[in-house]
Amino acid sequence: MSQPHRRTVVVLAAGEGKRMKSALPKVLHPLLGRTLLGHVLAAAGPLRADRTVVVVGHGAEQVRTHLAEVAPDATGVLQAEQLGTGHAVRIALDAVPESTGTVVVINGDVPLLRTETVEALVTAHEGEGAAATVLAAEVPDPTGLGRIVRDAAGWLEQIVEERDATPAQRALREINAGIYAFDLARLRAALGKLSTDNDQGEEYLTDVFGLLFSAGEPVGVHVAADHVETLGCNDRVELAGLRRLLRDRVNEAWMRTGVTILDPATTWIDVTVTVGRDAVLDQNTQLRGATTVGAEAVVGPDVTLIDTVVGPAATVLRSHATGAEVGAGASVGPYAYLRPAARLAERAKVGTFVEVKNSDVGPGAKVPHLSYVGDATIGAKANIGAATIFVNYDGVNKHRTVVGDGAFVGCDTNLIAPVEVGAGAYVAAGSALSQDVPPGALGVTRAPQRNIEGWVLRNRPGTVSARAAEQARGAAEDASGGSTAASEGEAIHGGAETV
């Protein structure tokens, strides 16, 4: 049985990316759930390389921190001076002197590169026993790109930059994608022969191919199935273009698995998201981070979900959620805000202009509209009336409120935590509760109503309200034959109570 090939991956991520005009290193710019560098590492991951080396330079500490989060097994190697791609690869290999077999070199700014393409490149390279293999792409317009020039047998003869190309070479549409596989031993030998005798005073990795060809070593060419995969990113405009291309790729893949996307142009799904079969995503929907949408759920229009779980057959309409859980058959929105640790059980409802934070809304419970639910537990089938506020913060600490199963909280209520409303209890509308309500009891804190007659005419003369009151009094006098006017006059002029 043949032994598996040893493999090393080198990712070039040291460049500043000046044209990005950003304090953030270019390779750390985000693109649908991963950074540019994160996409490249994900594409190379299935190669099961023995070592992955990322060459860092500009913003080295930021890039190292990111590596620790997304690829803790990768090794960051510092290229303190940007002395060219050949120099970068040489210091990367110096950091792993024990490595043998195949080394794959990838630029850190090609986020559309597919795993299948990298694997096909490596398979072709190892199968042909080549000293090196170049990933090429056939593009509609090769202007400004290095052309692949082959010999009669189809091996690489040279990579020619456009400024150095003959008219015949400029007509070629096969270009260098900047992704390579090498036999590591032969690469090490060639790197030691690179010169800085050029306009930039740098060691060019592409000069290795000329050295190998001159030594009679075979250099293969593998053509990517889709040239779009090889597109890099140099500025914000190109980044936006890559984002659109990746959006279309992701959306198409989900639609082919049985997800309905009503408007793919306005639906943005991170590559880290999972969507179930027969889910429906309406327009202007963003699914980000570790979000999961269950089968037959309906999300959108105008929804943003970040690290949120939406259960099967749930509905989320015109809402924003971060770190939340929406149970099976539950409904959210429109215009709801679910903050971290908002958990809705099956068939729960959070409606219009409701904010929920660090709270459990039980099975079948309802918070229909205009409420704030913070640090609370709401029992099964409880009903929370409009404009209810869970008063959770005393200025120093947060406190929790518990509403029992089947409880009914009337509109415009303040539940001042810590407080508990027992199972099956009622809270009268307009109450401000700071004490527990036993199960089955009615909690009420309203003071008795009193009406102070004539207050508006005495205290707000000349206002719209006063004129309306005078008209109403006149109508009442006409209807009663003047008796009302007399009694009201006595109240007004008789020193009645004022506030």
Order of alpha helices (4+ residues) and beta strands (2+ residues): beta-beta-beta-alpha-beta-alpha-beta-alpha-beta-alpha-beta-beta-beta-alpha-beta-alpha-alpha-beta-alpha-beta-beta-beta-beta-beta-beta-beta-beta-beta-beta-beta-beta-beta-beta-beta-beta-beta-beta-beta-beta-beta-beta-beta-beta-beta-beta-beta-beta-alpha-alpha-alpha
